[in-house]
Amino acid sequence: MTFLHEAWHTTVMLAPWLFLGAISAGIIHKVLPPGWMRRHFNGPGGVLKAVVLGVPLPLCSCGVIPAGLSIKKQGGSSGASIAFMISTPQTGVDSILVAASFLGWPLAIFKVFLASVTGIIGGLLGDDSTTVQAQAAALPTSDDEKPRTWKDAYLHAQELIESIWGWLLFGILLSATLSTLFPAGTIGGQAAESLIISSLITLVISLPLYVCATASVPIAAALVHAGMPLGSALIFLMAGPATNAATIGAVHRTFGRNRTILYLVSIIVGSVGGAFLFESIWGDSTTMMMNHAHESGFNLIEYVSAIGLIFYFLLFGFQDLRSMLSARTQSSSPAEGLETVVLPVEGMTCQGCVKKLTRNLEAVPEINSVHVDLESASATVTGNVTTDSVSDAIKACGFKVA
């Protein structure tokens, strides 16, 4: 029962912020003209812009996923997207004020500084602006770009959630497991004597755990109240909101293994290094203002959002299961007399695009099997098809054929 309660509690906490991030990404997709992300979020300047944009936004670690992936999806560099996803969930106006109330202004201000620095460093290390700009230059310019509608905005937001729904579900279940096994404050006394030990314990807990920036403050305050150093609380405030199982999985699926490692190393080194720096400057002199955590019940919006997220989990799970069963049926069917067409596809930027194109092509009656590969930017289709018919089906999904 404790596990189920924690899973529901995490879902209710996560859902409104996730939908806020998705809605923000949909609005950006609708409002901004094609190419805007590519022009403004590339190069070192693009990384800096992403951090400046992200630090004040009240988006938590899962709310930032769709918004951050949208930067990459719409032509921005990987560096700008990673910088946004590192810096944004660690801060936010609300969390800054709450952190100042619980842990003092020095730590709250230092947290903003550290989030900005780690975001810039992580973004610069993972930047691929040269590759993105070269790919953009190779793409043909189009003068017949249709105006984006609010339906396009909704579909864009839904696609972003669909591309990561499995990792979101995994993150919720893992978070509930950790919360059940390690209630807040129970390990404080074990790590009170050493910042190194407390830092390691805090990292082990905070990296996979889902917790938004504001909600992490009372937990961090409880750890400090139990005897852990302020520096350990700072690590929890940085690594907890910036990472969780869902975010790490989404980053890996979108940017690959190498940039995921850079993303995690930037957060780990930045938070631990910042903790030791903070302790060396303010650790002995900072007076922590311990107030009672303000706990209030969830509101109707949060409950409705949680139910809506569960609905999407069921919907996307059913769609993926149907696609898997369909693929097995097609693979077991005889392929004699069927044509195989391989076409290069332009416009795919993430696994969400791969799933969208695969699902839409599989819905075509004449198509027997589909394999879409992001790395080679190609679609392999087998069935009673021609090159022209496959090309038309790909274009109908919103992609281009080279």
C-alpha positions as CSV (number, residue, x, y, z in Angstrom):
1,M,0.0,0.0,0.0
2,T,2.9,2.4,0.7
3,F,4.3,1.7,-2.7
4,L,1.0,2.4,-4.4
5,H,0.5,5.5,-2.4
6,E,4.0,6.8,-3.3
7,A,3.4,5.9,-7.0
8,W,0.1,7.9,-7.0
9,H,1.7,10.7,-5.1
10,T,4.6,11.0,-7.6
11,T,2.1,10.8,-10.5
12,V,0.1,13.6,-9.1
13,M,3.2,15.7,-8.5
14,L,4.6,15.0,-12.0
15,A,1.6,15.2,-14.2
16,P,0.7,18.9,-14.1
17,W,4.3,20.0,-14.7
18,L,4.7,17.5,-17.5
19,F,1.6,18.8,-19.2
20,L,2.8,22.3,-18.7
21,G,6.0,21.5,-20.4
22,A,4.2,19.8,-23.3
23,I,1.8,22.7,-23.7
24,S,4.7,25.1,-23.7
25,A,6.4,23.1,-26.4
26,G,3.2,22.9,-28.4
27,I,2.7,26.7,-28.2
28,I,6.3,27.3,-29.2
29,H,5.8,24.9,-32.2
30,K,2.7,26.9,-33.2
31,V,4.0,30.4,-32.7
32,L,7.6,30.3,-33.8
33,P,8.3,30.2,-37.5
34,P,10.2,27.2,-39.0
35,G,13.9,27.7,-38.5
36,W,13.7,30.0,-35.5
37,M,15.1,27.4,-33.1
38,R,17.9,26.6,-35.6
39,R,18.9,30.3,-35.9
40,H,18.8,31.2,-32.2
41,F,19.7,28.0,-30.4
42,N,23.0,27.0,-32.1
43,G,26.6,27.7,-31.2
44,P,27.9,29.0,-27.8
45,G,25.4,31.9,-28.0
46,G,22.6,29.4,-28.3
47,V,23.7,27.5,-25.2
48,L,23.8,30.7,-23.2
49,K,20.4,31.8,-24.5
50,A,19.0,28.4,-23.5
51,V,20.3,28.8,-19.9
52,V,19.1,32.4,-19.6
53,L,15.6,31.2,-20.9
54,G,15.5,28.2,-18.6
55,V,16.7,29.3,-15.2
56,P,13.6,31.4,-14.2
57,L,11.1,29.0,-15.7
58,P,9.1,26.9,-13.2
59,L,9.5,23.6,-15.0
60,C,10.6,20.5,-13.0
61,S,12.6,17.6,-14.2
62,C,9.8,15.9,-16.2
63,G,8.1,19.1,-17.2
64,V,11.4,20.2,-18.8
65,I,11.7,17.0,-20.9
66,P,9.1,17.9,-23.6
67,A,10.2,21.6,-23.6
68,G,13.9,20.7,-23.9
69,L,13.4,18.1,-26.6
70,S,11.3,20.6,-28.5
71,I,14.5,22.8,-28.9
72,K,16.3,19.9,-30.5
73,K,13.2,18.8,-32.5
74,Q,12.8,22.2,-34.1
75,G,16.4,22.6,-35.3
76,G,18.3,23.7,-32.2
77,S,21.6,22.1,-31.3
78,S,22.0,19.3,-28.9
79,G,24.1,21.6,-26.7
80,A,21.4,24.2,-26.4
81,S,18.8,21.5,-25.6
82,I,21.1,19.8,-23.0
83,A,21.9,23.2,-21.4
84,F,18.2,23.9,-21.1
85,M,17.5,20.5,-19.6
86,I,20.3,20.8,-17.0
87,S,19.7,24.4,-15.8
88,T,15.9,24.7,-16.0
89,P,14.7,22.0,-13.5
90,Q,17.2,23.0,-10.8
91,T,15.8,26.5,-10.5
92,G,12.6,28.5,-11.0
93,V,11.3,31.5,-9.2
94,D,9.1,29.5,-6.8
95,S,11.9,27.1,-5.8
96,I,14.4,29.9,-5.3
97,L,12.1,31.6,-2.8
98,V,11.2,28.4,-1.0
99,A,14.9,27.4,-0.8
100,A,15.7,30.8,0.7
101,S,13.0,30.4,3.3
102,F,14.1,26.9,4.3
103,L,17.9,27.0,3.9
104,G,18.8,30.7,3.7
105,W,19.6,33.2,0.9
106,P,23.3,32.3,0.4
107,L,22.4,28.7,-0.6
108,A,19.4,29.8,-2.7
109,I,21.5,32.3,-4.7
110,F,24.5,29.9,-5.0
111,K,22.1,27.3,-6.4
112,V,21.1,29.6,-9.2
113,F,24.7,30.4,-10.0
114,L,25.7,26.7,-10.0
115,A,22.7,25.7,-12.1
116,S,23.7,28.3,-14.7
117,V,27.4,27.2,-14.8
118,T,26.6,23.5,-15.0
119,G,24.1,24.2,-17.8
120,I,26.6,26.2,-19.8
121,I,29.4,23.7,-19.4
122,G,27.2,20.7,-20.1
123,G,25.8,22.4,-23.2
124,L,29.1,23.4,-24.6
125,L,30.5,19.9,-24.1
126,G,27.5,18.3,-25.8
127,D,27.2,20.9,-28.6
128,D,26.8,19.8,-32.2
129,S,26.1,23.2,-33.8
130,T,28.5,22.6,-36.7
131,T,26.7,19.3,-37.6
132,V,23.2,20.8,-37.2
133,Q,24.1,23.8,-39.3
134,A,25.7,21.7,-42.0
135,Q,22.6,19.4,-42.1
136,A,20.4,22.5,-42.3
137,A,22.4,24.0,-45.1
138,A,22.0,20.7,-47.1
139,L,18.2,20.7,-46.7
140,P,16.3,22.3,-49.6
141,T,14.5,25.5,-48.7
142,S,10.7,25.3,-48.9
143,D,8.5,28.2,-49.7
144,D,5.3,26.2,-49.4
145,E,5.5,25.8,-45.6
146,K,1.9,25.6,-44.3
147,P,0.9,27.7,-41.3
148,R,0.8,25.7,-38.2
149,T,-2.6,25.3,-36.5
150,W,-3.5,24.7,-32.9
151,K,-4.2,21.1,-33.9
152,D,-0.5,20.9,-35.0
153,A,0.5,22.3,-31.6
154,Y,-1.6,19.6,-29.8
155,L,-0.2,16.8,-31.9
156,H,3.4,18.1,-31.4
157,A,2.9,18.1,-27.6
158,Q,1.3,14.7,-27.6
159,E,4.2,13.3,-29.7
160,L,6.7,14.6,-27.3
161,I,5.0,12.8,-24.4
162,E,4.5,9.6,-26.5
163,S,8.3,9.5,-27.2
164,I,9.1,9.2,-23.5
165,W,6.0,7.6,-21.9
166,G,7.8,4.4,-21.2
167,W,10.6,6.1,-19.4
168,L,8.1,8.3,-17.5
169,L,6.3,5.2,-16.2
170,F,9.6,3.5,-15.3
171,G,10.7,6.7,-13.4
172,I,7.4,6.8,-11.4
173,L,7.7,3.2,-10.4
174,L,11.4,3.5,-9.5
175,S,10.7,6.7,-7.6
176,A,8.0,5.0,-5.6
177,T,10.3,2.1,-4.8
178,L,13.0,4.4,-3.5
179,S,10.6,6.5,-1.5
180,T,9.1,3.4,0.1
181,L,12.6,1.9,1.0
182,F,14.2,5.2,2.1
183,P,11.7,7.7,3.6
184,A,13.0,11.3,3.8
185,G,15.4,11.9,6.7
186,T,16.1,8.3,7.7
187,I,19.7,8.2,6.5
188,G,20.7,11.6,7.9
189,G,22.5,10.4,11.0
190,Q,24.6,7.9,9.1
191,A,26.3,10.5,7.0
192,A,26.5,13.5,9.3
193,E,30.3,13.2,9.9
194,S,31.6,13.3,6.4
195,L,30.7,15.5,3.4
196,I,32.2,12.9,1.1
197,I,30.1,10.1,2.4
198,S,26.9,12.2,2.6
199,S,27.6,13.4,-1.0
200,L,27.8,9.8,-2.3
201,I,24.7,8.7,-0.5
202,T,22.8,11.8,-1.7
203,L,23.8,11.2,-5.3
204,V,22.8,7.5,-5.2
205,I,19.3,8.6,-4.0
206,S,18.8,11.8,-6.0
207,L,20.0,10.8,-9.5
208,P,17.2,8.3,-10.2
209,L,14.6,9.9,-8.0
210,Y,11.8,12.1,-9.3
211,V,11.4,15.3,-7.3
212,C,10.7,18.8,-8.6
213,A,12.8,21.8,-7.5
214,T,10.3,23.1,-5.0
215,A,9.3,19.8,-3.5
216,S,13.0,18.9,-3.0
217,V,13.5,21.8,-0.6
218,P,11.6,20.3,2.4
219,I,13.3,17.0,1.9
220,A,16.7,18.6,1.8
221,A,15.8,20.6,4.9
222,A,14.8,17.4,6.7
223,L,18.2,15.8,5.7
224,V,20.0,18.8,7.2
225,H,17.9,18.8,10.3
226,A,18.8,15.1,10.7
227,G,22.5,16.1,10.8
228,M,23.7,16.1,7.1
229,P,25.9,19.0,5.9
230,L,24.3,21.9,4.0
231,G,26.5,20.9,1.0
232,S,24.7,17.6,0.9
233,A,21.4,19.4,0.8
234,L,22.8,21.4,-2.2
235,I,23.6,18.2,-4.1
236,F,20.1,17.0,-3.5
237,L,18.6,20.3,-4.7
238,M,20.7,20.2,-7.8
239,A,20.9,16.5,-8.8
240,G,17.4,15.6,-7.6
241,P,15.4,18.0,-9.9
242,A,17.9,17.8,-12.8
243,T,17.8,14.1,-13.1
244,N,15.6,11.0,-12.6
245,A,15.1,7.7,-14.4
246,A,12.7,9.3,-16.9
247,T,14.9,12.2,-17.8
248,I,18.0,10.1,-18.2
249,G,16.1,7.7,-20.4
250,A,14.7,10.5,-22.5
251,V,18.2,12.1,-22.9
252,H,19.7,8.8,-23.9
253,R,17.0,8.1,-26.5
254,T,17.3,11.6,-28.0
255,F,21.0,12.3,-27.8
256,G,22.8,9.0,-27.5
257,R,25.1,7.4,-25.0
258,N,28.0,9.9,-25.2
259,R,26.0,13.0,-24.6
260,T,24.0,11.3,-21.9
261,I,27.3,10.6,-20.1
262,L,28.4,14.3,-20.5
263,Y,24.9,15.3,-19.2
264,L,25.3,13.2,-16.1
265,V,29.0,14.1,-15.5
266,S,28.2,17.8,-15.7
267,I,25.5,17.5,-13.1
268,I,27.4,15.2,-10.8
269,V,30.7,17.1,-10.9
270,G,28.9,20.5,-10.8
271,S,26.8,19.6,-7.8
272,V,29.5,17.8,-5.8
273,G,32.1,20.5,-6.6
274,G,29.6,23.2,-5.8
275,A,28.8,21.5,-2.4
276,F,32.5,21.5,-1.4
277,L,32.9,25.1,-2.6
278,F,29.8,26.2,-0.7
279,E,30.9,24.5,2.5
280,S,34.4,26.1,2.3
281,I,32.9,29.6,2.0
282,W,29.6,29.5,3.9
283,G,29.3,26.2,5.6
284,D,30.3,27.3,9.1
285,S,28.8,30.8,9.0
286,T,25.4,30.3,7.3
287,T,22.4,30.3,9.7
288,M,19.7,28.0,8.3
289,M,16.2,29.2,8.7
290,M,14.3,26.1,9.5
291,N,10.6,26.6,9.0
292,H,7.9,24.1,9.1
293,A,7.4,22.6,5.6
294,H,4.2,24.0,4.0
295,E,2.2,20.9,3.1
296,S,-1.1,21.2,1.4
297,G,-3.4,18.8,-0.3
298,F,-3.4,18.4,-4.0
299,N,-5.9,20.4,-6.0
300,L,-8.4,19.4,-8.7
301,I,-6.0,20.4,-11.5
302,E,-3.3,18.1,-10.2
303,Y,-5.7,15.2,-9.8
304,V,-7.2,15.7,-13.3
305,S,-3.7,15.9,-14.7
306,A,-2.7,12.7,-13.0
307,I,-5.7,10.9,-14.4
308,G,-5.0,12.3,-17.8
309,L,-1.4,11.1,-17.7
310,I,-2.5,7.6,-16.7
311,F,-5.0,7.7,-19.7
312,Y,-2.1,8.5,-22.0
313,F,0.0,5.7,-20.5
314,L,-2.8,3.3,-21.3
315,L,-3.3,4.7,-24.8
316,F,0.3,4.7,-25.8
317,G,0.9,1.3,-24.2
318,F,-2.1,-0.1,-26.2
319,Q,-0.8,1.4,-29.4
320,D,2.7,0.1,-28.9
321,L,1.4,-3.4,-28.0
322,R,-0.8,-3.3,-31.1
323,S,2.2,-2.3,-33.3
324,M,4.3,-5.1,-31.8
325,L,1.6,-7.7,-32.4
326,S,1.1,-6.3,-35.9
327,A,4.8,-6.5,-36.7
328,R,5.0,-10.1,-35.5
329,T,2.0,-11.0,-37.7
330,Q,3.5,-9.3,-40.7
331,S,6.9,-11.0,-40.2
332,S,5.3,-14.4,-40.1
333,S,3.3,-13.7,-43.3
334,P,4.8,-14.8,-46.6
335,A,6.5,-12.0,-48.4
336,E,6.5,-13.5,-51.9
337,G,5.5,-11.1,-54.7
338,L,5.9,-8.0,-52.4
339,E,8.1,-5.1,-53.2
340,T,10.6,-3.5,-50.8
341,V,11.2,0.2,-51.1
342,V,13.9,2.1,-49.2
343,L,13.7,5.9,-49.1
344,P,15.7,8.6,-47.3
345,V,13.6,10.6,-45.0
346,E,14.2,14.2,-43.9
347,G,12.8,15.8,-40.8
348,M,13.3,13.0,-38.2
349,T,15.0,14.3,-35.1
350,C,14.2,11.8,-32.4
351,Q,12.7,8.4,-31.6
352,G,9.3,10.1,-31.3
353,C,9.5,10.9,-35.0
354,V,10.5,7.3,-35.7
355,K,7.4,6.0,-33.8
356,K,5.1,8.4,-35.5
357,L,6.3,7.5,-39.0
358,T,6.3,3.8,-38.3
359,R,2.8,3.9,-36.8
360,N,1.4,5.9,-39.7
361,L,3.0,3.7,-42.4
362,E,1.8,0.5,-40.7
363,A,-1.7,1.9,-40.9
364,V,-1.5,1.8,-44.7
365,P,-3.3,-1.4,-45.9
366,E,-0.9,-2.1,-48.7
367,I,2.1,-2.0,-46.5
368,N,3.2,-5.4,-45.0
369,S,6.2,-4.3,-42.8
370,V,8.0,-1.1,-41.9
371,H,11.5,-0.4,-40.5
372,V,12.4,3.3,-39.8
373,D,16.0,4.0,-38.8
374,L,16.9,7.4,-37.3
375,E,20.6,7.0,-37.7
376,S,20.5,6.5,-41.4
377,A,17.4,8.7,-41.8
378,S,15.6,6.1,-43.9
379,A,12.4,4.1,-44.1
380,T,12.3,0.5,-45.4
381,V,8.8,-0.6,-46.5
382,T,7.6,-4.0,-47.8
383,G,4.3,-4.6,-49.4
384,N,2.2,-4.0,-52.5
385,V,3.7,-0.6,-52.9
386,T,5.6,1.6,-55.3
387,T,8.2,4.2,-54.7
388,D,5.7,7.0,-55.4
389,S,3.0,5.5,-53.0
390,V,5.5,5.1,-50.2
391,S,6.8,8.7,-50.8
392,D,3.3,10.0,-50.7
393,A,2.6,8.2,-47.4
394,I,5.8,9.6,-45.8
395,K,4.9,13.1,-46.9
396,A,1.4,12.7,-45.5
397,C,3.0,12.1,-42.1
398,G,4.7,15.5,-42.3
399,F,8.2,14.3,-43.4
400,K,10.1,14.8,-46.6
401,V,11.7,12.4,-49.0
402,A,15.1,13.3,-50.3
